Amino acid sequence: MKLVLSQYLRTLRERDEFDRLMPELLFEMGYVTLAKPQTGPRQWGVDFAAVGKSDKDGVDEILLFVLKQGDIGRTEWNGNNNAVRQSLEEVLDGYLGAHLPPQYQNIRKVIVVSTTGDLKQDTQLNWKGFVEQHTDRAIFEFWSADKVAELLEKHLLDEHLFDSLDRSDLRKSLALAADSDYRFPDLCRLMLRQLGLTKNGGLSEAGQQQTTKSLQKALRRVHLAASVCAYWADADGERCQALWVCERTILWAWHRLQLHAKDEQPLLYDDISAIWTTYQKAANRYYEAILDHVNVRDGLSGYCRESAEFSVVLFEHIGLLASVGLTQAIALPAEDLRQTLDENAHAVADALCALIKNHGASGSPRLDRNAIDISLGLILLILTNRSDQAKEWLQDLSFRLDFTFKMGRLFPIGSDSLDDLVELDVGGNEEFTDEQLRTSWMLATIASWCALLHVDQTYEFLAKGKSSDYPKVGAQLWHPTLDWPKIWYFGPAFLENGEAEAPFDLPPLASDLRPRTAKFLELERFQWGEHSQTRSAGIWALDFLACRHFRTPVPAVFWYRLAQAQDQARTQTTPFAKSTFA
């Protein structure tokens, strides 16, 4: 475990990663941090300070941390204004000389140089000489990545906080992290125990007894365990696996937060924010990796063996890209970040357009649940003002869907089993085919999108086909009810917290369907977005992320309202404002 943690630490940047972890470690060690690291204000060489009793002799002391990234060699020791020696001299002459709070003047002072690497052999004599020269002013310690890893294991992963079951589950997760079919059941068990949750998402006996402070510690331990698993998967080239871990962690952390006392929840927002930041970093690394494939004709085909599997893999990436883009497109940032997030959203939308254009199979979904990925993709395209591309994709999807339903083969099946796909392709009997046609989210979803985006001829083409050529297809839509947040961030929500609109009737004309959706928007019990706490917290994208992760249908009410806002903007000849949905 020390080796795993040490290797993980060596990947961290000094800012926003290592400097976030160290105060949490000191907190678990019983120290109180005086101020967390920040960029901007002059710090006189000290990244952060912590006060507490030494676990060696019980003496009160103040630790002054100088944080660095990577190995410390001659250049890092004395090569520029940010070198270690210069930082140490600034601590001695500036911080200790004039900025140490008066109440800490008479306690032991320890200056700690902590790094994500090691102290190179050619610099050890320089360090030793400096320490001996200034030993009368302070005690000096060097915490390498191995030292920090040892402290992490002792204080964040010790037998009292991570029991033998947790440690065993974490090791299993690390061993199997690079398996693309592994869905981290061991890590999930660890998170359930730490967060005090049952398998159904309720509070266990331990969870009912958790105080805000103990839950804060649990969130930090879960975050660390997930970060290490994500790093291990990423290191083996499995960035989708790393992203999956981060998705599950932020979703379950938010779910647990909702079960805590309302007035205490804001005290945990910083820990949720830290997990959200880790997810976004994993999302960025996934985006960087997939760019090498989306601009190449069938560039993702190398990850599967045959056409059915190719379609499944392709739509998984469509959903992943769309959800990553939505975290940027519907965020509520500070004003100085708005332009950056908009640029990020457009960059991801460009990648999605390239993927659709260069992969013909993007028009041929094979699983009915791919309606979720398609809806997420269409929402991103609309929010980034790519309506033309959205309509072109819809037309391709519609014509192929109509063709496969008429053939009775190669259509999106309601099962998630690849074996069922193979049986259908090879020539399943009529009873099996009829069973797979019994329910279809896909037909209702594609047809509704066509009507709402005014792709009327294509809609009417589908409506005619449904009426005359494949009447057995049971089109349906799912809508969440007012109790939807109860399980939304923990598992599939469509089983208990919503209602199916079935059968979903397709009138002959698109102009007949649009008024029906307008009336639906007037129903209070289906007002999904208005009842989301993530929206006010600035992470509304988490709701859409949960749809993709747990395979819950994207609420139709959202894209009904999205299309309505587009129509209003078109009528008033004003630019479409996505801020309505942020």
Buried (B, 14 or more C-beta within 10 A) or exposed (E): BEEBBBBBBBBBEBBEBBBBBBBBBBBBBEBEBBEEBEEEEEBBBBBBBBBBBBEEEEEEBBBBBBBBBBBBBEEBBEEEEEBBBBBBBBBBEBBBEEBBEEEBEEBBBBBBBBBBBBBBEEBEEBBEEBBEEBEEBBBBBBBBBBBBBBBBBBBBBEEEBBBEEBBBBBEBBBEBBBEBEBBBEBBBBBBBBBBBBEEEBBBBEBBEEBEBEEBBBBBBBBBBBBBBBBBBBBBBEBBBBBBBBBBBBBBBBBBBBBBBEEEBBEBBEEBBEBBBBBBBBBBBBBBEBBBEBBBEEEBBBEBBEEBBBBBBBBBBBBBBBBBBBBBBBBBBBEEEEBEEBBEBBBBBBBBBBBBBBBBEBBBBBBBBBBBBBBBBBBBBBBBBBBBEBBBBBBBBBBBBBBBBBEEBBBBBBBBEEBEBBEBBBEEBEEEBBEBBBEBBBBBBBBBBBBBBBBBBEBBBBBBEBBEEEBEEBBBBBBBBBEBBBBBBBBBBBBEEBBEBBBBBBBBEEBEEBBEEBEEBEEEEEBBBBEBBBBBEBBBBBBBBBBBBBBBBBBBBBBBBBBBBBBBEBEEEEEEBEBEEBB
